[in-house]
């Protein structure tokens, strides 16, 4: 396995967290005594990630003074700013030029507002395990929830291969939902359409369904993710 890279999607406005996010991006609010993204960067460094790209937009100027060049985390950190919001898929595609040209390389992608105890190292090892002699192209971390009705769901087969992506439903077909940690082959990122708003959950992933000649892998965690919902953030204060 070569150099591992990562992208953290950090461009959201944080409107549900107002007034905490009037002057600070939600990704820099203090959680456990440090800016939220420090938890993400520490996790990535522990997984062997050497290079991280931060996809920013709202209050983009606030990130560098807090996080610097990443050296104190033991990695290289660069920043790519969106001139206008591009959605999750658009944000990933927008940072492609800041990644390496190793088509087979692994790129870990984190939603920058999700905090969990997920074992990224284990997911990465599973991602590198061939299926039927072929590389895995995309890996999703799925989490089992008690009530899946508020979420789009991701049913899988017995081998962990994604069958489809479903929208929110009063009768969900599974309790497995996307937990916000993906691993892509570097070459897969270039297949996302550039220069427009793209939702990776609603457009990109369904377009890469198993009807295409590629392998998906999923990494399951029973009730393992803690989503950064407003009520859980309300007791925290912005960093200065």
Secondary structure, 3 states (H helix, E strand, C coil): CCCEEEEEEECCCCHHHCCCCCCCCHHHCEECCEEHHHHHHHHHHHCCEEEEEEEECCCCHHHHHHHCCCHHHCCEEEEEECCCCCHHHHHHHHCHHHCCCCCCCEEEEEECCEEECCCHHHHHHHHCCCECCECEEEEEEEEECCCCCCCCECCECCCCCECCCECCCCCCCCCEEEEEEEEEEHHHHCCCCCCCCCCHHHHHHHHCCCCCCCEEEEEEEECCEEECCHHHHCCCCCCC
